[in-house]
């Protein structure tokens, strides 16, 4: 009996090792402070300089790539003839050195004959320091449109603009391809942009301030609900958060940087940047603040409530508020503050308010990333990121590992089969050992 208990412990240890191995991949991708945290499930893909050699991106799968100054890189997607499609690119500059006003990327979705379907640019603007920036391109199905409506292969072109000819640093890219769900009744949807919407700025949120640490990338973004949230950000660092915003709801956000507790430093323009991206990681809006060691704050301009019809507006700030889902807030602090105020993180408060009751989704069936569920709101209440939320649900070990359920079952079956054979051998001393040849030398004996 003692031998069997020991064997049982060996098997239990083996299964525990399997579970531990399931958790390790997510941990291996944890980013150091100041570094961007890529999606741990991202696949490596190389952009092509010739469109006919472009690698295909699968829907819903995150990818990692790189782009050098002046490069124009192609990727490829396959679209149907009924879905609106989106391809986003998060550009992550190497290091935290200076960048020029117009440095950035352009993402466009194109037919294979180079007809452009849609494009967006992202640059560093007045906040001239390296930090993650995002842009997306999309194909919209429109009645009467002459191009980009057919099913088939489409090119994704990512272009990098760099003003400094001596800058040879490669930037990392995080790519994602998504398609919007079908509408319940397309003919009943408004096809004109809203003419009026509440554009007033609400008063500051009430309630006690709470501490919540931001993530290092979109995949690690910390969930927030309405309230006042305290965190710290170091020079050259970006903190990421996400907020569930349903149909008909309106988001407001303000970042307030604390006073410096050290020696007085020099004035730094565009010291902090607060930016907002939509569920497809398309840029929505940003705001910056200057800093001289005294408290300072910056608020996003008033944005319209989430509505399908917003996509028909010519303003980026309005048309990007086109679907419900997780909206991403990023707080970046200029590395210039290190020279004036030191390298220590500075406390800040992020105030978030989501107004109005959520309305019904216009999509057929599951909205996927373009919707907000009760579970999403609970995740926001708990302050979980996507990985933590997945681990806290059913099959959390399998989800954390990023491996298939079948793999786990096969491994487990192998361990338990080995145990069963050893028990059989212990019960029948005359039986050959596991793996030994049976009568005639043709493998193990058949079960009795």
LINTAZI-V727203 format. One record per helix or strand of 2 or more residues. SS is the DSSP state (H for helix, E for strand). FROM is the first residue (numbers start at 0). TO is the last residue. If there is no record, write none. Layout:
ss->SS from->FROM to->TO
ss->SS from->FROM to->TO
This chain:
ss->H from->1 to->27
ss->E from->42 to->43
ss->H from->50 to->52
ss->E from->62 to->66
ss->E from->71 to->78
ss->E from->84 to->91
ss->E from->103 to->110
ss->E from->115 to->122
ss->E from->132 to->138
ss->E from->151 to->160
ss->E from->170 to->178
ss->H from->185 to->187
ss->E from->209 to->210
ss->E from->221 to->223
ss->E from->226 to->232
ss->E from->237 to->244
ss->E from->249 to->256
ss->E from->267 to->276
ss->E from->282 to->290
ss->E from->295 to->298
ss->H from->307 to->311
ss->H from->315 to->318
ss->E from->324 to->332
ss->H from->336 to->340
ss->E from->345 to->354
ss->H from->367 to->369
ss->H from->373 to->381
ss->H from->385 to->390
ss->H from->395 to->400
ss->H from->404 to->426
ss->H from->438 to->440
